[in-house]
Amino acid sequence: DLGGPKTSTWEELCRLVLAGSRIDKQPTALSSALADPVAWFMEKFPQPYYSRAEVEHQDQDLVVPSGSLGLRDLSVTPTTIDASIARMTRLYRAPIRFHEAVAESAIVPTDKPSSNTTATSS
């Protein structure tokens, strides 16, 4: 097992993806008993939106056990999901906002300000 320093719930991850995608919807929680038959039905379509494997995956506890190695132990600097969510979700945005996604994809978040950036007021 390998993980970063932050633990998130499925709801928190869904909210991050929806916000990054700029989709104005609330995440909907489904019990596995309801989600499994829905996923089984959806798997019948050529490009299923949801699968039973995803339902099974979401039922697992994916928290890294205490004492496990982390990314820092491998000399890897973790990038928070918050910092990269805009880049990761840009293709799922509404077409009218695609130009914004392209502009954001050129921005690489860093912890230190770059020496060649200038401040502007709006």
C-alpha distance (Angstrom), angle and dihedral (degrees) to the residues before:
residue distance angle dihedral
D1 . . .
L2 3.77 . .
G3 3.75 128.9 .
G4 3.74 148.0 150.1
P5 3.78 130.6 -104.9
K6 3.83 97.5 -92.0
T7 3.79 128.5 76.1
S8 3.82 118.3 -156.8
T9 3.78 134.2 -176.9
W10 3.82 122.6 -126.4
E11 3.80 88.2 -109.2
E12 3.82 91.5 54.4
L13 3.81 90.8 49.2
C14 3.82 91.2 48.2
R15 3.80 90.8 50.6
L16 3.83 90.8 50.1
V17 3.81 91.6 50.8
L18 3.81 93.0 46.2
A19 3.81 91.8 48.3
G20 3.81 92.1 46.0
S21 3.78 90.5 48.5
R22 3.78 89.3 46.4
I23 3.77 90.6 -127.9
D24 3.79 111.8 154.3
K25 3.80 98.8 -143.2
Q26 3.78 136.7 109.6
P27 3.81 120.6 -121.5
T28 3.79 112.7 -106.4
A29 3.78 119.0 -142.0
L30 3.80 116.8 -144.0
S31 3.77 125.2 -175.5
S32 3.80 115.5 -121.7
A33 3.79 88.9 -114.6
L34 3.80 89.3 62.1
A35 3.81 99.0 32.3
D36 3.82 95.5 53.3
P37 3.85 97.0 61.7
V38 3.82 90.4 41.8
A39 3.81 89.8 52.3
W40 3.82 91.2 46.2
F41 3.81 89.0 55.4
M42 3.80 93.0 45.6
E43 3.82 91.3 51.8
K44 3.82 87.9 67.2
F45 3.82 90.7 70.5
P46 3.83 121.0 87.9
Q47 3.83 92.6 -115.0
P48 3.80 105.7 25.0
Y49 3.78 116.7 -153.2
Y50 3.81 92.5 -152.9
S51 3.82 134.9 16.1
R52 3.80 138.4 -159.8
A53 3.81 88.0 -116.8
E54 3.80 88.2 62.3
V55 3.80 91.0 50.2
E56 3.80 89.6 51.4
H57 3.80 91.5 46.6
Q58 3.81 92.2 51.6
D59 3.80 90.7 53.4
Q60 3.80 91.3 60.1
D61 3.77 124.3 92.8
L62 3.79 102.7 -120.5
V63 3.81 96.6 -177.9
V64 3.79 112.0 126.9
P65 3.81 109.4 -117.0
S66 3.78 117.3 -107.3
G67 3.79 111.8 -91.1
S68 3.82 94.6 27.1
L69 3.77 120.2 133.4
G70 3.76 116.8 -93.4
L71 3.77 134.0 -155.4
R72 3.81 91.1 -93.2
D73 3.83 89.6 58.5
L74 3.80 86.8 63.0
S75 3.81 92.2 48.0
V76 3.80 90.1 -108.9
T77 3.78 116.8 140.5
P78 3.79 105.3 -138.6
T79 3.79 119.3 -133.4
T80 3.76 112.8 -144.5
I81 3.76 117.9 -122.4
D82 3.80 87.4 -126.6
A83 3.82 89.6 61.9
S84 3.79 95.2 49.9
I85 3.81 103.2 33.3
A86 3.82 94.5 99.0
R87 3.81 91.3 54.8
M88 3.80 93.2 43.5
T89 3.82 95.2 50.3
R90 3.80 102.1 36.2
L91 3.82 94.6 105.1
Y92 3.80 91.7 56.2
R93 3.77 95.8 58.6
A94 3.75 124.7 107.7
P95 3.84 111.6 -86.9
I96 3.80 92.5 -114.3
R97 3.81 88.7 64.4
F98 3.80 97.0 44.2
H99 3.81 92.3 102.4
E100 3.81 88.2 57.7
A101 3.80 90.2 51.9
V102 3.79 91.9 51.2
A103 3.81 90.4 50.9
E104 3.82 91.6 48.6
S105 3.79 93.7 47.8
A106 3.79 88.7 65.6
I107 3.81 90.2 58.1
V108 3.79 113.6 88.4
P109 3.81 111.6 -163.3
T110 3.80 114.4 -131.8
D111 3.77 135.4 175.8
K112 3.81 92.2 -130.4
P113 3.80 124.5 57.3
S114 3.76 113.7 -114.6
S115 3.79 117.8 -115.7
N116 3.80 91.4 -130.9
T117 3.82 97.6 55.3
T118 3.77 121.3 103.6
A119 3.76 127.9 -156.8
T120 3.76 118.8 -121.7
S121 3.76 130.0 -173.3
S122 3.75 124.6 -135.9
